[in-house]
């Protein structure tokens, strides 16, 4: 067999193997998510965590330059040599596919968190409204405690690095039933691609090849504690976006720092209101009237930020990432981000009689 066919054929074999193994989440959970991955993740964070910059972003930048160079070099007669060029592209995809699943990606196929916790993700309208009421009370309370004025927006006084360090404290206080997601060896970076991430609509991401948590440092800082804890959840071996939102929420809410708690509860409140609107237009209106003006100013700050980056680029990447998640066992796609509300409601219902629930 000619060498140029080896990697494309290996890609096909990999897809079959990954999808077959993915049918057995118990095996993935035991051998990969709780066996191999924690070790490789720990080593990666040990190697790259102390670097003062994002090594993964630098690698991505170099690869993007090489890609453009390759496209430019083959621009003449590209389609005429479509077979050779197609095989070259598939070869690179094959390599990425292999290392992606080896170093992190198989976590998409582990046992869903709601099954392990034995909680229901589904909720009624009444349960959602009760949840929103609770979030309003807690968010208002924290906003007033921080600013001493219910009309003043919360401004976090910490540097990005201080936020990353404080985030560790929340993970130390995770409830006992979530202790498997304990966090070791910090590797959290300001993304060098924060401007592109803003246009793509992302607050951060995990580099699966270097295990560095990347945070978009341009977005409103009051959201950074939750975003940081969300990306750290990916580092602990969680693939699902809803589950990372849930763990990120719990880690932030359990943090003794008031700014982290505010970031958590205001985040949950925003998604709760959004889910009410999905059920029925203007359903959230009566609740909005109960929210402190200072909290609403933070919500407006966040909305204004993302609106300025709304372009066709954002639409394309939403479509791309939605389908990427669906291909990787996340059937809700981008909708999964808001599904964490169900996890919080279910978790609070089951653990409401203990000190475990946030």
Secondary structure, 3 states (H helix, E strand, C coil): CCHHHHHHHHHHHHHHHHHHHCCCHHHHHHHHHHHHHHHHHHHHHHHHCCCCCCHHHHHHHHHHHHHHHHHHHCCCCCCCCHHHHHHHHHHHHHHHHHHHHHHCHHHHHCCCHHHHHCCCCCCCHHHHHHHHHHHHHHHHHHHHHHHCCCCCCCCCCCCHHHHHHHHHHHHHCCCHHHHHHCCCCCCEEECCCHHHHHHHCCCEEEECCCCEEEECCCCCHHHHHHHHHHHHHHHCCCCCHHHHHHHHHHHHHHCCCHHHHHHHHHHHHHHHHHHHHHHCCCCCHHHHCCCCHHHHHHHHHHHHHHHCCCCHHHHHHHHHHHHHHHHCCCCCHHHHHHHHHHHHHHHHHHHCCCCCCC
